[in-house]
Amino acid sequence: MKRTRDAVLRDVGGQALLVPVGAKVKDLNALVTLNTTGRRVWELLADDLSIDALVAKIAGEFGAGPEKVRPDVLSFVERLRGWGLLEP
């Protein structure tokens, strides 16, 4: 899975924001504030990764077990998918 080009990551006032661009401005009509983990997931999705690879990377980088981070990663990925920010 890989992110689309329909949103860009911007730092505004010390916060990481996903900003919709192009046609997504009309569809999303909102900014998405990301925490540290969400930001890293978004950055990692620049490459085409399986969910298992994504979970392993996040677990390793944040020093947590895969079983602990998997539910949160899956939840965030599903939100991104729902917003149309992941390639089909």
LUMTORVEX-519810 format. One record per atom (N, C-alpha, C, O): atom name; y, x negated, z negated; chain; residue in three letters. Coordinates in steps of 0.1 Angstrom, whole numbers, always signed. Last residue first. Example, Ala and Ser with C-alpha at 12.3 -4.5 7.8 and 13.67 -1.06 7.14 Angstrom:
// LUMTORVEX-519810
[node N [-22 -128 -71] A SER];
[node CA [-11 -137 -71] A SER];
[node C [+0 -129 -79] A SER];
[node O [+11 -134 -80] A SER];
[node N [-57 -132 -78] A ALA];
[node CA [-45 -123 -78] A ALA];
[node C [-33 -132 -78] A ALA];
[node O [-33 -142 -85] A ALA];
This chain:
// LUMTORVEX-519810
[node N [+26 +54 +46] A PRO];
[node CA [+13 +62 +46] A PRO];
[node C [+1 +53 +47] A PRO];
[node O [-10 +59 +47] A PRO];
[node N [+46 +34 +24] A GLU];
[node CA [+41 +37 +37] A GLU];
[node C [+28 +45 +36] A GLU];
[node O [+20 +43 +27] A GLU];
[node N [+66 +50 -1] A LEU];
[node CA [+55 +41 +3] A LEU];
[node C [+50 +45 +17] A LEU];
[node O [+50 +56 +21] A LEU];
[node N [+86 +68 -6] A LEU];
[node CA [+90 +54 -5] A LEU];
[node C [+78 +45 -4] A LEU];
[node O [+80 +32 -5] A LEU];
[node N [+84 +96 -10] A GLY];
[node CA [+83 +91 +4] A GLY];
[node C [+87 +76 +5] A GLY];
[node O [+92 +72 +16] A GLY];
[node N [+82 +105 -35] A TRP];
[node CA [+96 +104 -30] A TRP];
[node C [+96 +98 -15] A TRP];
[node O [+107 +97 -9] A TRP];
[node N [+55 +103 -39] A GLY];
[node CA [+61 +116 -38] A GLY];
[node C [+75 +116 -33] A GLY];
[node O [+80 +125 -26] A GLY];
[node N [+53 +75 -41] A ARG];
[node CA [+46 +82 -29] A ARG];
[node C [+53 +96 -28] A ARG];
[node O [+56 +100 -16] A ARG];
[node N [+66 +71 -65] A LEU];
[node CA [+71 +65 -53] A LEU];
[node C [+66 +72 -40] A LEU];
[node O [+73 +74 -31] A LEU];
[node N [+48 +85 -81] A ARG];
[node CA [+62 +89 -80] A ARG];
[node C [+68 +84 -67] A ARG];
[node O [+75 +91 -60] A ARG];
[node N [+25 +69 -78] A GLU];
[node CA [+25 +83 -74] A GLU];
[node C [+39 +89 -72] A GLU];
[node O [+42 +96 -63] A GLU];
[node N [+35 +45 -90] A VAL];
[node CA [+31 +45 -76] A VAL];
[node C [+31 +60 -70] A VAL];
[node O [+35 +62 -59] A VAL];
[node N [+37 +54 -116] A PHE];
[node CA [+49 +50 -109] A PHE];
[node C [+46 +50 -94] A PHE];
[node O [+55 +55 -86] A PHE];
[node N [+10 +60 -122] A SER];
[node CA [+20 +70 -124] A SER];
[node C [+32 +67 -115] A SER];
[node O [+38 +75 -108] A SER];
[node N [-2 +34 -119] A LEU];
[node CA [-6 +46 -111] A LEU];
[node C [+4 +57 -111] A LEU];
[node O [+8 +63 -100] A LEU];
[node N [+12 +20 -140] A VAL];
[node CA [+13 +16 -126] A VAL];
[node C [+9 +28 -116] A VAL];
[node O [+17 +31 -107] A VAL];
[node N [+2 +34 -162] A ASP];
[node CA [+16 +34 -159] A ASP];
[node C [+19 +30 -144] A ASP];
[node O [+28 +36 -138] A ASP];
[node N [-26 +30 -161] A PRO];
[node CA [-21 +43 -160] A PRO];
[node C [-6 +44 -157] A PRO];
[node O [-1 +53 -149] A PRO];
[node N [-27 +0 -161] A ARG];
[node CA [-32 +8 -149] A ARG];
[node C [-26 +22 -149] A ARG];
[node O [-21 +27 -139] A ARG];
[node N [-22 -13 -184] A VAL];
[node CA [-11 -11 -174] A VAL];
[node C [-15 -2 -163] A VAL];
[node O [-6 +4 -157] A VAL];
[node N [-46 -13 -198] A LYS];
[node CA [-34 -8 -205] A LYS];
[node C [-23 -5 -195] A LYS];
[node O [-16 +5 -196] A LYS];
[node N [-65 -24 -182] A GLU];
[node CA [-67 -11 -186] A GLU];
[node C [-55 -5 -193] A GLU];
[node O [-53 +7 -193] A GLU];
[node N [-55 -51 -179] A PRO];
[node CA [-54 -41 -168] A PRO];
[node C [-56 -27 -172] A PRO];
[node O [-49 -18 -167] A PRO];
[node N [-36 -62 -208] A GLY];
[node CA [-49 -59 -201] A GLY];
[node C [-47 -49 -190] A GLY];
[node O [-39 -40 -191] A GLY];
[node N [-7 -82 -205] A ALA];
[node CA [-14 -71 -210] A ALA];
[node C [-27 -69 -202] A ALA];
[node O [-28 -74 -191] A ALA];
[node N [+13 -100 -195] A GLY];
[node CA [+4 -104 -206] A GLY];
[node C [-3 -92 -213] A GLY];
[node O [-4 -91 -225] A GLY];
[node N [+27 -96 -173] A PHE];
[node CA [+33 -91 -185] A PHE];
[node C [+24 -93 -197] A PHE];
[node O [+26 -88 -208] A PHE];
[node N [+13 -109 -153] A GLU];
[node CA [+27 -113 -155] A GLU];
[node C [+32 -108 -168] A GLU];
[node O [+41 -114 -174] A GLU];
[node N [-12 -96 -155] A GLY];
[node CA [-11 -110 -157] A GLY];
[node C [+3 -114 -160] A GLY];
[node O [+5 -123 -169] A GLY];
[node N [-5 -69 -149] A ALA];
[node CA [-12 -72 -162] A ALA];
[node C [-10 -87 -165] A ALA];
[node O [-7 -91 -176] A ALA];
[node N [+5 -72 -123] A ILE];
[node CA [+14 -67 -134] A ILE];
[node C [+8 -71 -148] A ILE];
[node O [+15 -75 -156] A ILE];
[node N [-18 -81 -110] A LYS];
[node CA [-6 -89 -110] A LYS];
[node C [+3 -85 -121] A LYS];
[node O [+8 -93 -129] A LYS];
[node N [-36 -59 -114] A ALA];
[node CA [-39 -73 -118] A ALA];
[node C [-27 -82 -119] A ALA];
[node O [-25 -89 -129] A ALA];
[node N [-22 -39 -101] A VAL];
[node CA [-25 -38 -115] A VAL];
[node C [-28 -52 -121] A VAL];
[node O [-23 -55 -131] A VAL];
[node N [-23 -49 -74] A LEU];
[node CA [-10 -46 -81] A LEU];
[node C [-12 -46 -96] A LEU];
[node O [-4 -52 -103] A LEU];
[node N [-51 -49 -70] A ALA];
[node CA [-43 -62 -69] A ALA];
[node C [-30 -60 -76] A ALA];
[node O [-25 -69 -83] A ALA];
[node N [-56 -22 -72] A ASP];
[node CA [-63 -31 -81] A ASP];
[node C [-55 -44 -81] A ASP];
[node O [-53 -50 -92] A ASP];
[node N [-42 -11 -51] A ILE];
[node CA [-38 -7 -64] A ILE];
[node C [-44 -17 -74] A ILE];
[node O [-38 -20 -84] A ILE];
[node N [-35 -37 -26] A SER];
[node CA [-43 -26 -31] A SER];
[node C [-38 -23 -46] A SER];
[node O [-31 -31 -52] A SER];
[node N [-5 -44 -8] A LEU];
[node CA [-14 -47 -19] A LEU];
[node C [-22 -34 -22] A LEU];
[node O [-18 -23 -21] A LEU];
[node N [+17 -58 +13] A ASP];
[node CA [+7 -48 +13] A ASP];
[node C [-4 -51 +3] A ASP];
[node O [-12 -61 +5] A ASP];
[node N [+48 -66 -3] A ASP];
[node CA [+36 -70 +4] A ASP];
[node C [+26 -59 +3] A ASP];
[node O [+27 -50 -6] A ASP];
[node N [+66 -52 -17] A ALA];
[node CA [+71 -58 -4] A ALA];
[node C [+59 -63 +4] A ALA];
[node O [+60 -63 +16] A ALA];
[node N [+56 -46 -41] A LEU];
[node CA [+52 -38 -30] A LEU];
[node C [+59 -41 -17] A LEU];
[node O [+57 -34 -7] A LEU];
[node N [+68 -63 -59] A LEU];
[node CA [+55 -67 -54] A LEU];
[node C [+50 -59 -42] A LEU];
[node O [+43 -63 -34] A LEU];
[node N [+92 -49 -64] A GLU];
[node CA [+92 -62 -57] A GLU];
[node C [+79 -65 -51] A GLU];
[node O [+78 -70 -40] A GLU];
[node N [+81 -26 -77] A TRP];
[node CA [+88 -24 -65] A TRP];
[node C [+89 -38 -57] A TRP];
[node O [+86 -38 -45] A TRP];
[node N [+71 -39 -100] A VAL];
[node CA [+62 -32 -91] A VAL];
[node C [+68 -30 -77] A VAL];
[node O [+62 -33 -67] A VAL];
[node N [+95 -48 -111] A ARG];
[node CA [+85 -58 -106] A ARG];
[node C [+75 -52 -97] A ARG];
[node O [+71 -58 -87] A ARG];
[node N [+107 -24 -118] A ARG];
[node CA [+114 -33 -108] A ARG];
[node C [+103 -43 -102] A ARG];
[node O [+103 -45 -90] A ARG];
[node N [+89 -15 -136] A GLY];
[node CA [+91 -7 -124] A GLY];
[node C [+97 -16 -113] A GLY];
[node O [+94 -16 -102] A GLY];
[node N [+93 -34 -157] A THR];
[node CA [+80 -33 -150] A THR];
[node C [+81 -26 -137] A THR];
[node O [+75 -30 -127] A THR];
[node N [+120 -30 -164] A THR];
[node CA [+115 -43 -159] A THR];
[node C [+102 -42 -152] A THR];
[node O [+100 -49 -141] A THR];
[node N [+129 +2 -150] A ASN];
[node CA [+128 -7 -161] A ASN];
[node C [+122 -20 -155] A ASN];
[node O [+120 -21 -143] A ASN];
[node N [+152 +17 -127] A LEU];
[node CA [+139 +10 -130] A LEU];
[node C [+140 +2 -142] A LEU];
[node O [+149 -5 -145] A LEU];
[node N [+166 +47 -116] A THR];
[node CA [+167 +35 -125] A THR];
[node C [+154 +30 -129] A THR];
[node O [+144 +37 -132] A THR];
[node N [+174 +59 -86] A VAL];
[node CA [+163 +57 -95] A VAL];
[node C [+165 +45 -103] A VAL];
[node O [+165 +34 -98] A VAL];
[node N [+198 +82 -74] A LEU];
[node CA [+194 +68 -77] A LEU];
[node C [+183 +68 -87] A LEU];
[node O [+182 +77 -95] A LEU];
[node N [+196 +109 -50] A ALA];
[node CA [+196 +104 -64] A ALA];
[node C [+194 +89 -64] A ALA];
[node O [+188 +83 -54] A ALA];
[node N [+187 +121 -26] A ASN];
[node CA [+200 +125 -32] A ASN];
[node C [+201 +121 -47] A ASN];
[node O [+206 +128 -55] A ASN];
[node N [+164 +123 -10] A LEU];
[node CA [+163 +119 -25] A LEU];
[node C [+175 +124 -32] A LEU];
[node O [+174 +130 -43] A LEU];
[node N [+173 +132 +15] A ASP];
[node CA [+160 +137 +9] A ASP];
[node C [+160 +135 -6] A ASP];
[node O [+157 +144 -14] A ASP];
[node N [+197 +119 +21] A LYS];
[node CA [+197 +133 +21] A LYS];
[node C [+184 +139 +13] A LYS];
[node O [+186 +148 +6] A LYS];
[node N [+187 +93 +20] A VAL];
[node CA [+199 +97 +12] A VAL];
[node C [+199 +112 +10] A VAL];
[node O [+201 +117 -1] A VAL];
[node N [+168 +90 +39] A LYS];
[node CA [+163 +93 +25] A LYS];
[node C [+175 +96 +16] A LYS];
[node O [+173 +103 +5] A LYS];
[node N [+180 +82 +62] A ALA];
[node CA [+176 +96 +61] A ALA];
[node C [+172 +100 +46] A ALA];
[node O [+174 +111 +42] A ALA];
[node N [+196 +55 +47] A GLY];
[node CA [+193 +62 +59] A GLY];
[node C [+190 +77 +56] A GLY];
[node O [+197 +83 +49] A GLY];
[node N [+185 +49 +14] A VAL];
[node CA [+193 +45 +25] A VAL];
[node C [+188 +54 +37] A VAL];
[node O [+177 +59 +37] A VAL];
[node N [+186 +50 -22] A PRO];
[node CA [+180 +55 -9] A PRO];
[node C [+190 +51 +2] A PRO];
[node O [+202 +51 +0] A PRO];
[node N [+182 +25 -45] A VAL];
[node CA [+192 +33 -38] A VAL];
[node C [+186 +37 -25] A VAL];
[node O [+183 +29 -16] A VAL];
[node N [+171 +18 -76] A LEU];
[node CA [+166 +20 -62] A LEU];
[node C [+176 +30 -56] A LEU];
[node O [+178 +41 -61] A LEU];
[node N [+185 -5 -99] A LEU];
[node CA [+185 +8 -93] A LEU];
[node C [+179 +8 -79] A LEU];
[node O [+181 -2 -71] A LEU];
[node N [+187 -21 -129] A ALA];
[node CA [+180 -21 -116] A ALA];
[node C [+180 -7 -111] A ALA];
[node O [+174 +2 -117] A ALA];
[node N [+217 -28 -146] A GLN];
[node CA [+205 -20 -144] A GLN];
[node C [+200 -21 -130] A GLN];
[node O [+208 -23 -121] A GLN];
[node N [+241 -42 -148] A GLY];
[node CA [+229 -47 -156] A GLY];
[node C [+217 -38 -155] A GLY];
[node O [+207 -41 -162] A GLY];
[node N [+257 -29 -130] A GLY];
[node CA [+260 -29 -144] A GLY];
[node C [+249 -33 -153] A GLY];
[node O [+247 -27 -164] A GLY];
[node N [+232 -30 -108] A VAL];
[node CA [+245 -24 -110] A VAL];
[node C [+247 -23 -125] A VAL];
[node O [+240 -16 -132] A VAL];
[node N [+213 -43 -83] A ASP];
[node CA [+216 -45 -97] A ASP];
[node C [+230 -39 -99] A ASP];
[node O [+240 -45 -93] A ASP];
[node N [+191 -26 -61] A ARG];
[node CA [+204 -31 -64] A ARG];
[node C [+205 -33 -79] A ARG];
[node O [+200 -24 -87] A ARG];
[node N [+167 -22 -36] A LEU];
[node CA [+169 -25 -50] A LEU];
[node C [+183 -31 -52] A LEU];
[node O [+186 -41 -45] A LEU];
[node N [+166 +5 -13] A VAL];
[node CA [+169 -9 -16] A VAL];
[node C [+171 -10 -31] A VAL];
[node O [+176 -1 -37] A VAL];
[node N [+146 +26 +8] A ALA];
[node CA [+154 +24 -4] A ALA];
[node C [+155 +9 -6] A ALA];
[node O [+147 +1 -2] A ALA];
[node N [+132 +26 +31] A ASP];
[node CA [+140 +38 +28] A ASP];
[node C [+148 +37 +15] A ASP];
[node O [+156 +46 +12] A ASP];
[node N [+112 +10 +40] A ARG];
[node CA [+126 +5 +40] A ARG];
[node C [+136 +15 +37] A ARG];
[node O [+148 +14 +40] A ARG];
[node N [+84 +14 +18] A THR];
[node CA [+91 +16 +30] A THR];
[node C [+104 +9 +29] A THR];
[node O [+107 +2 +19] A THR];
[node N [+58 -7 +3] A ARG];
[node CA [+70 +1 +2] A ARG];
[node C [+76 +3 +16] A ARG];
[node O [+74 -5 +25] A ARG];
[node N [+23 -4 +6] A LYS];
[node CA [+35 -12 +8] A LYS];
[node C [+47 -2 +8] A LYS];
[node O [+46 +9 +12] A LYS];
[node N [-12 -8 +0] A MET];
[node CA [+0 +0 +0] A MET];
[node C [+12 -9 +0] A MET];
[node O [+12 -20 -5] A MET];
